[in-house]
Every structure is written in structure tokens, then in C-alpha cells.
Amino acid sequence: MPRFIFGLTVLAFVTVNTLQPQSANADWPGFLGGKSRPSTADYTPPLKWTPDEGIAWQTKLTGHGQSSPVIVGDRIYLTAVEGPMKNNNLVLCHNLRTGELLWKKAFPSSLLVANNVYTSRAAPTPSADASGVFVFFESGNLVALSPEGQVRWERDLIKDYGKYVGRFGLGGSVAQLNDQIFIVADNDGPSYIAGFDKATGKTTWKTDRASRISWSSPMIVDIEGKNQIVISSSGSVDGYNPTDGKLLWSYDNVGGNTVPSTIDAGDGSFLVGASPGRNGEASDGAKESNLLMKIIASGDGFTPQVVWKSTDATSSFGSPIIYKGHAYYTNRAGVLYCIDASTGETKYTARLADSNWATPVGVGEHVFFFGKDGRTSIVQAGPEKEILDENRLWGSEGGGEPGGSSGEIQYGVAPTPNGFVIRTGAKLFLIGKP
């Protein structure tokens, strides 16, 4: 999600490879690519851009949003909010080739909260497929629209399941499988994970969770050839059956894991990221919570096993990733930790140009870190520290957006064969080829 506020015994060994493609297309249909996250190893990415060069197109967005762009075919779907009390939830559809706005829909919010930098603003990233887009807002509004923008169904989850409670709002994005979407509502009020039928919006199942504050997202992970929903969230990492919502396993020796989400790393494994809060809260738990976990089938159930832990690394806003055999963690100070994904050995640390709120992306032979203030650091993939370049998307004066913590912020990125679709609070860019 877009980000805001703030002696080990090896239990198993796993060789972690580059993320493998789960579909033949180049779509980026969900948060961090979702289950259909394509391989980007064969892409030829742009390596140099400035405010005046290398930008295929850019366009101003209506309202303000912290969600990432998702792409199916030639359509980019985005969400935003507008109004002093986040009065309206917006869904936007842009043409990938030109940046042109194809359509915009507005929906009244079911939870009026001051629209400012201290609250989530359209933080949950939608999911999309050939039937259209599924959007969830921190107001509890859940909507499905066709590719042409027609409303297929709407839900008000606050009306159905209770008001969300918390100072900063929700951030969990929409996950999807063939016929269902899934959302997690972790907050100080009624917390739950739920599945919904894509065609009708009907709740297929709902499983209550302990109330907690967290902004991480449900992610689909392949465990022993079957899909599980994995959520790392403020004090536990949990796996659920997507068919009926049954809790399959849980690991609670973690802390500070309130933002990073888990991306399928192959062989039933994924990274967990965590960091102390801005004031040092959860610091002890965070030291034990940056790790590689593997889920092992055991009898009729599953057992979470820690492959390695890193007492060096922390992960604050962007989620940790594995690319070409190495794990990449970044923290709020802009420090990068490169770790051997098989052994957990720290290969190097480096200071990046900015703290990155967007999750880094591995493309071709490089890893890209899209910094909060518009600077993107490019690192050679692999065990040697080689920072190749630093690109700036806007000038040193910042984006100049009213109400932003420092002007515009690079919130989310979707890689494509022609370059990067980058979303800031109020702008959308294609970096690379038109």
C-alpha cells in the first residue's frame, strides 16, 4: 500500500529463485502485481529520466490518492478521494498508451473523515481482471465496475459489519482469485478478513480477527500447489483458506509488522518485514520479525517455519522483495539491506536517495527504488553494491501539491514492457516508451 505515518536455529532451508510469471500476459492487475505478478526479468527498463526527458506522458488526476495503479490490457485503474471530509470516493480509468482519462466515477463516502496528510486517502489498491475493476475504500465502500465504468454492484461494509476505528484509516488492498476478491479490515473496531463473489458482491465467507491497527494487505501465496491468503499484520502472520476463510496456521512471534505485505517467493515461502514505530514502539518485536518464512504441510495441517532472520534489516513502508536470489529491505531512513535469499547473510547495506514508500521493483538486471520525494535509485541486482544512477521525476522544489507532507510522493509503481507507470498523490506518469 501507499504509505503514511509511520540465537536462531534454522528450521528449514529453501533456495529462493527470481519471482516466476504466473500468467502469460504483462498485466499488473493488483497490489504488488497480485497473484498474476508477471516476471520482469526480460523487460528492458528505462534507466534515465528527468522532469524534461524520458517521460512518455503525464496527466493530472482528480482528487488525491495513495493507492497503486493496476493495469489490465490498455487500461489503468486508480482510486482517489476528494472533498474536505473525503466526501467522495473516485475511480479513474486511463489509457495506458496515451494517459488519456477514459472515465471517472464518484461515490459518496460512508465514513466522513478530515481529508489531510495524517489519514489514509484512497490507500487500498484495487484489483482488476477482464470483467473490470474491484475497488475498496477506507470508508468501507466496496464497488465493482465494468471496463467501461458501469457499476456492477456496490457494498457498504461499515453498514454491514461495523464502523472502523483508528486515527489513520485503513490501507489493506484488494486481493483476488478467479471468482472471488478478498479484503482485510484490521482496525481498533471489528476486524475481519472476508471473501466476496466477483459476479454478485455477495459475501462468500467472513472470518473475525483480533482487533489491531495495521495497513498491510492480504496476499495470495502458493503453498503445496494450492492458494492461501497470507496476511502479515501487527503481531501475527496468518494463512487462510480462500474457499471458506478457515485459519490454516498462525505465527505470532513477530512485532512491528504493520505495513509490509508478503509476496509469493516460490516454494511456499515469502518474506516478512517489520520496523519499530516512529517513537520506538515495537522495537523488540521488530528485531525478530524481518525473516524468510516457509509453510510446510504437516499431516492434516500446515506449519510455519522460519528459514532465516535478519537482525540487521528493517522494512518500514515498502514491502521487502526477492529478485534474482537476493532479498531487498528498505527502511524509513532510506537504508537498503541486500540479503542472500538462501542463507540470510547480509551482502551489503547502502544509503538510497530517498526513503521509499512504494515497494521496490526488480526489472531486467536492476532493482528500482522509487523514493518518496521523486528520486529513484537504481541498483544492480546481485550481491555487489553498485548504485548505478539516481533519477528525479520532478524538480528540487517538489511537486507543490497543497496538503502534501512534502509536495508530491511516489506512492505506487506498475512495471510494463514499455516502462513504469508511476502514481503520485495527484499525478500519473509513464516513464519510458509511449
Residue, then its C-alpha position, 0 to 999 in steps of 0.5 A: m500500500p501507499r504509505f503514511i505515518f509511520g540465537l536462531t536455529v534454522l528450521a528449514f532451508v529453501t533456495v529462493n529463485t527470481l519471482q516466476p510469471q504466473s500468467a502469460n500476459a504483462d498485466w499488473p492487475g493488483f497490489l504488488g502485481g497480485k497473484s498474476r505478478p508477471s516476471t520482469a526479468d526480460y523487460t528492458p527498463p528505462l534507466k534515465w529520466t528527468p522532469d524534461e526527458g524520458i517521460a512518455w506522458q503525464t496527466k493530472l488526476t482528480g482528487h488525491g490518492q495513495s493507492s497503486p495503479v493496476i493495469v489490465g490490457d490498455r487500461i489503468y485503474l486508480t482510486a482517489v478521494e476528494g472533498p474536505m471530509k473525503n466526501n467522495n470516493l473516485v475511480l479513474c480509468h486511463n489509457l495506458r498508451t496515451g494517459e488519456l482519462l477514459w472515465k471517472k466515477a464518484f461515490p459518496s463516502s460512508l465514513l466522513v473523515a478530515n481529508n489531510v496528510y495524517t489519514s489514509r486517502a484512497a490507500p487500498t489498491p484495487s484489483a482488476d481482471a477482464s470483467g473490470v475493476f474491484v475497488f475498496f475504500e477506507s470508508g468501507n465502500l466496496v464497488a465493482l465496475s465494468p471496463e467501461g465504468q458501469v457499476r456492477w454492484e456496490r457494498d457498504l461494509i461499515k453498514d454491514y459489519g461495523k464502523y472502523v476505528g483508528r486515527f489513520g484509516l485503513g490501507g489493506s488492498v484488494a486481493q483476488l482469485n478467479d471468482q472471488i476478491f478478498i479484503v482485510a479490515d484490521n482496525d481498533g473496531p471489528s476486524y475481519i478478513a472476508g471473501f466476496d463473489k466477483a459476479t454478485g458482491k455477495t459475501t462468500w465467507k467472513t472470518d473475525r480477527a483480533s482487533r489491531i491497527s495495521w495497513s498491510s494487505p492480504m496476499i495470495v501465496d502458493i503453498e503445496g500447489k494450492n492458494q492461501i491468503v497470507i496476511s502479515s499484520s501487527g503481531s501475527v502472520d496468518g494463512y487462510n483458506p480462500t474457499d471458506g476463510k478457515l485459519l490454516w496456521s498462525y505465527d505470532n512471534v513477530g512485532g512491528n509488522t504493520v505495513p509490509s505485505t508478503i509476496d509469493a517467493g516460490d516454494g511456499s515461502f515469502l518474506v516478512g518485514a517489520s520496523p519499530g514505530r516512529n517513537g520506538e514502539a515495537s522495537d523488540g518485536a521488530k528485531e525478530s520479525n524481518l525473516l524468510m518464512k516457509i509453510i510446510a504441510s504437516g499431516d492434516g495441517f500446515t506449519p510455519q517455519v522460519v528459514w532465516k532472520s535478519t537482525d540487521a534489516t528493517s522494512s518500514f513502508g515498502s514491502p521487502i522483495i526477492y529478485k534474482g536470489h537476493a532479498y531487498y529491505t528498505n527502511r524509513a531512513g532510506v537504508l537498503y539491506c541486500i540479503d542472500a535469499s538462501t542463507g540470510e547473510t547480509k551482502y551489503t547495506a547502502r544509503l538510497a536517495d530517498s526513503n521509499w514508500a512504494t515497494p521496490v521493483g526488480v526489472g531486467e538486471h536492476v532493482f528500482f527504488f522509487g523514493k518518496d520525494g521523486r528520486t529513484s535509485i537504481v541498483q544492480a541486482g546481485p550481491e555487489k553494491e553498485i548504485l548505478d544512477e539516481n533519477r528525479l521525476w520532478g524538480s528540487e522544489g517538489g511537486g507543490e501539491p497543497g496538503g502534501s507532507s512534502g509536495e508530491i510522493q511516489y506512492g505506487v509503481a506498475p512495471t510494463p514492457n514499455g516502462f513504469v507507470i508511476r502514481t503520485g498523490a495527484k499525478l500519473f506518469l509513464i516513464g519510458k516508451p509511449 
